Amino acid sequence: MYLIVNLGLKSIRGIVFNEEGMQVYVTSKPVFSKLFQNRVEQDVPEWNSKLEDILQEISSIDYLKDKIQYITSTTSSSCVYGMNAEGDAVTKVMMVSDKRASSEAEYVEKVLRQKTTINDLKCPASSIIPKALWFKNNKPEVFEKVKYWMGAGEFLNYYFTSEVFTDSLNASKGLYYDGAYLQEVLSEVDLDKASLPLVKEVGFSFSLSNNILRKYGFNSKCKYILTTYDAICAVIGSFDGDPKTACDVSGTVTSVRVLSKTGLTTKSGPILSQKLGNYDNYLIGASNNLGGGIIEWLKQAFYDENDKNVYYIMENNAHQVSMGAHGIVFLPYMLGERAPFKSSNARGTFFGIDRASSIMEFSRAVFESTAYVSNDLLQLIIDNGVEVDSMSVSGGLARFDLINQIKADVTNKRIKVIENFESTSVGAFILLLVSLNKFSSVEAAASSIIRVRKIINPSDANHKIYKEFFEFYKGLNEKLLTMYNEHLKIRDKVQSFSSETISNL
């Protein structure tokens, strides 16, 4: 049996698969984020306690604990914290959407341009390097205690093996390029390369630490296999083997990517073309800042979260309104945006509200915005010369039939609804099996394991209407891009005044 540990933005999950690829056990614990202005944080001690709860639960089941032969993990990327020499966290976790390191990111990218000729390497505020430098600039006493800068993936790697390492895809977000960290850039920004995790390729095998073996009673021959972060695994876990299928994974964020045998030689826009470790594959596409999280915001803002039928009620309300939400367009940039455009200052907007607007129109507009988001990312792929004729959907949003139909109509592509919504864990499982030579390729494993539950075809008539709405959505955002920065200046004054008033009280 195979254990996949998935640490995401909202929960940590333990999923056990058997040899046939069937899920035989699933357990999950919530993980909480703290948000305040541009700060988005989680706690390593909470990660640790929730992980221990999951492993204790699994170890209490006789038919599981000593039957698990391999363990791997997949996590959100770009969640950064500092760890001391004793293995303890000495900082909070700065999550991927935390904006505090924006000025440090600008500085690092300036150094990149000065010290290298690498045009396609970026270092956004979400990356490990700017976040580490933020601590150096703002909390030097804490910075001095840090031996290693870790992410969520490195936390799990260390927990199971007592070694500090990461995979090359995660490392590529931290100035790792062409098999090495960029020493010249790191020296210029005064960050010690030794504080960054050792890099291994996907598929590398490690022994479990003696402490883990004793504590949870795993089989002494059980191995820990390195895979990679959730956006990559989720794509693989929703790939049906067709090279012309784009994979739309909408959990808290939305990721749209294709699996290709060739990477992009030239790129337009904030698109990624990532080599999949030692495998003969590239992943082409991008992730945004908010996907399924848009629906969660709608639920929290407009509905009774405690109603067990809340999602049905939301979908039913959206169903009551025709295409275009009676003219309301929603720009869902509540946490800024990183693709298909980059603006950390972007914020959400309802446009077109009138006196008759109700919760039903707002719900429909929010549902439609999730399709606009996916189409925006899909067009980024197509504009870079990749042929796509269908799109698979997985993650929480794929549970909404209405959203799947809207996505078909907006994109004018066939939508394939994947049977298993746990696409992230399934993708990690596929990488694990290929690493163990159970399959000859990622495509072969995906074709064997992934099942399509149903196919939704687009409506030509609906697409013509949605095409105009999508173009308006794009044009509206383009007109607001400069206003987002102006808006931030005003918000900063209000937030600063509010903070001072509260502290005085």
N, C-alpha and C positions, 0 to 999 in steps of 0.2 A: 504494500500500500504506500501511498504518497501523500505527504502532508504539505499543503500550501498555506502559508501565513500571509494574509493580505492586510497591510496597514494603510488605510486610506485617510481622506480628510475628515470623515465622519465616524468611522468605525474601524475596529480590528477584527479580522475574521480568521477562523481556522477551518479549512476544508480538506477532507480526506477523500482521495480518489482510489479506486481499485485498479487492477491491471487492465480492465476493459474500458477504463475512462469514465466509470459511473461514480457519482458522488455518493459516498456511503455515510458521511457525517458532516454536518455544518454547524458551527457555533459562532456567535458574534457578540461583541461588546461595543457600546458606544464610546466614542472619543470626542471630547469637547474642545472647541476653539474659543479663545477670548479675542474679541474685536474691540478696538478703540482707535478711532480716527484712522491713521495709516498703519496701525499695528494689528497683526493677526498672529496669535501665538497658541502653542500647545505646550504640554508638560511631558518631559521624558519620564518622570516617576509614574505618571498615569499610563503612558505606553507600557511601562514595565509591569505595573500591577495588572492591567487588563490582559497582557500577554500571558502572565503567569496564571491568571484565572482560566484562560483558554487551554493552556497546556496541562494544568491540573485536571481540568474536566476530561480532556482526551485521555490522560494517563489513568484515569479512574475506570475507563472502559476496557475490560479485559481483551476483547476481540480487536482492539485498535493498537494499544501502546507498543506492544512488542512485535507487531506485524508491520509497523511503518519502517520501510527500508530507506526512503529518501525524503529529505525536507528541503524546501526552497521557500523563498519569500519574494513578494513584490510590494512596492510601496509608492506613495506619492513622491515625486522628485522635488528637489530644490527646497526641502524643509531642513533648515540648518540650525545646529546648536554646537556649543563647545563642550568637549569632554576633557577632564583632567587626567593625570597619570594613573589615578586609581580606578578609572573607568566610570566616574560619576559625572553627570551633567552639571555644569557650572553656569549655564545660561538657560533661559527659556528657548523653545524652538521657534525660530522665525519661519513662518509658513511661506509657501510659494507666493501667495498674494500679498505678503507684507511689503510695504512700499518704503520703509525707512532708509534703505540703502540706495536710493535713486542717484544721489550725488556721487556716491562711491562708484556706482556702475558707470556713470559718465566719465569719471576719472580713469577707470580701468580701460574703457573702450578707447579713450584718448591715447593711453599708453600703448594699447594694442596697435593702433594706427602708426604710432611713432616707432615702435620696436620690431614690428613684423610686417610682412606683405600679405598676410592671410586676410582676404577680403570677406570670406563667408563665415568667419568666427565672430560671434557676438558674446557679450557678457552682460546680460540684463540684471536688473536689481534683484531678481529672484535667485540668481546664481550664488554659489557658495563663496566665491571670492569677495564680491561687494559686501555680503553680509558679515563675513569675517572682518573686513576692514571697517564696517560700521561699529563693531565692538571695539576695535582698536582706536577709533577716533572718538567714540562717545563713552566707552566704559573701559578705559585702559587697565584699571585694576582687575577687572574680570578677564580681559584679554590675556593678561600675564599668566593666569591660572590654566589656560587652555593648552592641552598637548595636541589634540586632534580636533579638526573641524569635521563634524559628522552630519549625515542626513538620516532620514528615516530608514533607508535601505541599509546604511552602514550600522545603524543601531541594531537591527535584527541580525546582520552578519556577525557583529561582535557578540551579541547575546548568545548565539548558538555555538560559536567557535572560539571566542575570546581573542579573535584576531581583528585588526582594523584593515578593511579592504572594501573596494567597490568594483563595479563593472565599468567597462569602457564607455558605455552609453551614458551612465550617470556622470562619469568623470568628464565627459565632453562638455558638460555644463559648468565645469570648473577649470577652464584653460588647459584641458588635456587635448592634445592635438597630434595626430600622426604618431601615436605610441609613446608620447611623453608629455609631462607638464611643461608649459612654456616658462622655463627658468628665467629667461631674461626679463619677461614681464613681471613675474613674481618678485624678482629681486628689485625691480624698479618701484613696485608698490609696497615693498618691504614686508612681504609675507613669506614665511619659511615653508619651503616645499615639503619638509618633513612633517608638517602639521596636516597635510592632506593625505587621504587614504591611499594605500597601495592599490594599484589597478590590476585586475585580472579580467580575462575574457569570460563571456557568458559560457556556462558549461563547466567551469572549473569546479573540482570536487574538494571538499574539506571534511575533516573528521569533526564530529561533535565534541565539545569540551567534556572532560570527565565530570564536571559539575552538572551539566545538563543530563548526561547519561544517568547519573546517580539520582538526581532530583525527580526525573520524570519516568525513569524505567524504560527508556527507549532501547531497542535492540543494539547491542554493542557494535554491530556492523553498519548501523544506520549512518548515512552520509548526508552532508549539507551541500547542495548544488547551487551555484551562483546563477541567477537569471538576471532580470533587470526591472526597471520601474514600470508603474502601472499603465501609463499611456501606451507604451510599447506592447506590453503583455495583453492589454485589452484589445488592441487591434488584431493581434495574432489569434486571440480567443474568439473573435467574431469574423474571421476570414474563412470563407467557404472553399478556398482553393482556386477560385476564378481570378486570374490576374487583372481583369477589368472591373473587379468589385472594389469600391472604396468602402472602408469600414468606419462607421459613425458610432462612436462610443460616448454616450452621454450619461455620465454619472454626475458628480458635483460640477465638473467641467465637461466640455465637449472636445473630443479629439477626433479628427477625420484624417485618415491616412490610407495609403495603398501599399501593398507589399509588391516589390518589383525586383527583377533580376539585375537591373542597372540603376545606378544613382543619377542624380541630376548633375550635369557638367556646368551649367549656368543656372542661376536662380533669380527669380523675380519675387520680391516681397519677403515677408518673414516666414518662409517655408523651410522645413528641415529635410535633409536627405541623409539619413543615418544608416551606416553599415551595421548590420545585425551581428556583432561579434565576429566569430570565425565562419559564420554561415554565409552562403552565397545569396544573400538577400539584402535589400535596402528598404527602409521604411520612409515614405515620402509624404509629407503633410505637416499639420500643425495642431496645436491645442490652444483653446482660448481660456479665459479666466472664469467663465461661468456658463454651465449648460443646464444640467438637471437642477442645479442650484437656483435657477430662475423660478422653477416650479415650487421649490421649497420656500423661496421668498414669497411667492404668491399665496401659498398656504398660510404662512405665518402672518402676513399683512392683512389678508382679507377673510380668512376662514377660521373655523374652530378646529384647532389642531388636535383636540381630544376626541373629536368625532371619528369613530372607526370607519365611517363611510366618506371621509373628507375627500379622498381622491376621486371617488365616483361622483360626488357632488360637483367638484371642480370641472371634471370632464363633461358632465351633463350640462352645466352652465355654459361652457364654451360651445357645446353642440347647439345651444339654443340660438346662436348668433351666426349669421351668414358670413361667408368669406370677407375678409377685410375689416371685421369687427366694427362695422358701421363707421368706417373711416379712421378708427384709432390705430396708430402704429406705435409699437413699443420698442425703444432702444434699450436692450438689457445690460448695460455696462455698469452695473452697480459696484464692481471692484476694479474698474479700469479695464483695459484690454491689451492683449499681447499679440493676437493674430485674429483676423487677417491684417489688422492695422495695429500700431503700437501707440497707446496713450494711457499712461498710468493715471491721468487726471480725468478720463472719461467717466461719466455718470449716467444713470438711467433716465429715460425720458418717455413720458406718454404724450403723444402728439395727436391732436384732433378730437379732444374731449368736447362734448357739448352738453346742454342741459339734460338731455335724455340718456346720457351715458350711465351705465349701471355696472354692477359687479360682473354681469355676464359679458359685457363688451370688454371690460378689463381682462377677464379670464381668457377670452378668445384672442385678444391682442398678445397676451403673454404666451399662449400656446403657439401662436403663429411666429412669434419672435424666435422660438427655439428652432424652427425650421429655417428662418432667415440666417441664424447663426451657423447652422450646419451647411447651408448652401454657400455662404460666404467662404467658409473653409474649403468646401468642395471646389468652388470656382478658382481658388488659389492654386489647387492641384492641377486643374484642367488648364489654367492659363500658363502653367509651366510645362505644357506639352504632354501630359499624361492622359491616356485614353481611359475613360470611365463610362460604363454603360449601366451600372446598377450600384446600389449602396446597401450594405448590410447595417442593421441597427441593433444595438445591445445597450445594456446599462438601464438605469431606472426609467428613463424617458421612453424606452422601447415598450414598456408596459401599457402605454396609452395608445389605443388604436387610432384615436383622432389625430394625435401628433404624428404618428406614422403615415397616415393618409395625407396630412398637410405637407409633410416632408416629400412625399412622392409628387404631389402637385407642384410644390415650389421648385424642386430640383429637376422635375420632368424625367426622373429615373425610377426604375423599378426598385422597390424597397423590400429587402429580404429581412424578415424578422427572425433572429436567431433563437433557437429553442432554449438554450441555457443562458439566462441573463447574467450569470457569474463569469462574464467574459474575461475579466482580469485574471482570475484564478485559473480559468481554463487555459489562457495563453501561457501563463507560467508553467502549467502542467505540460503543455505541448513542448515548450523549450526544454523542460526537464527530460521528457521522453526522447527528444532528438539528441540531446546531450548524451544520453545513455545508449544511443544507437538502436533504440526500439523502432525508430523510423529513419528512413534515409534522408528526409528533408522536412522542412517546416510545412511545405505544401502537402506532402504525403500525409503527415500527421493531422493537419487541419482537415483535409478531405475525409479522413477516417473518423475524426472525433466530432467535428462541428456539424450540427444539424440545423437546417432552415425550417422553421415552424410554418411560415406562410409567406407568400409574396404578394405585395400590394402594388398595383399598377397605377400610374398617374392618369389623370383626366386631362385631355388636351384643352378642353374648355376652361377648366379650373386653372391650368398652368398659364394660360394667356392672361387671366386676371391677376394671378399671383406674380407674374413676371413684372407687371406694372407696379404692384405694391412693393416688390423687392427692390426695384430700381429707385422708387421713392424713398424707401428705407435707407438705401445706400447714400442717396443724394442728401437726405436730411442729416445723416451723420457727418458727411463731408463738410456741410455748412456749419456744423456745430464744433468741429475739431478745434478751431482756434478759440471758441467760446469756452471749451472745457478748462483751458488754462486761465482764462479771465475769471471763470467761476471759482477756481481754486483759490485765487487771491482773496476773493470775498469770503469764502468758507474759512480760510485760515484766520481772518480777522475775527469772525464770529466764534470759531473754536477757541482761539487764543483768549478772547474776552470771557467766554464761558468757563474756561479752565481757571483763569485768574479769579473770577467771581466765586467759584466753588472752593478754591483753596483759601480765599479770604474768609469765607463763611466758616 
